[in-house]
């Protein structure tokens, strides 16, 4: 299943979750891109949500409404503090 996602094929799981991967760039291309980003201090734009029931609910509500901006990321800070 995961191997299909890694090869760029779409796979539908038994829980109706779609997984998709890409093999369009080589390892060297990825390393070159990461090196370039590090050299020029390029950082991703993310929208963070705490890894709590409320944070996950908020993220999913925004996703369903089509209002997620940039890349949604669940943070683990709340899990570590407990």
Steps between C-alpha positions, in 0.01 A plus 500: 500500500761754606723389214223599258489847658875536472495409132262785421181295487192593695384243751170497683520340843226303671417815701447713187825691545693575182879478498708647221873516449736619233821373348553789262828619648814309584662494843767739367235748384341496846836549669587786263165667574545461877857632480382802298219568749739477796759725332241770427306458827182397318237367740159343430182686581297291738183529700556326836239327714557340841481120518196509722140402431409870464797571273424203277132596483594855401740378230246256355222760505720746308605226258139401430413867445791541257660764722834339581776738394845378415570159661315381810730358769409338831751602765612266775576767760183429695583129511854560628392739778264245657 
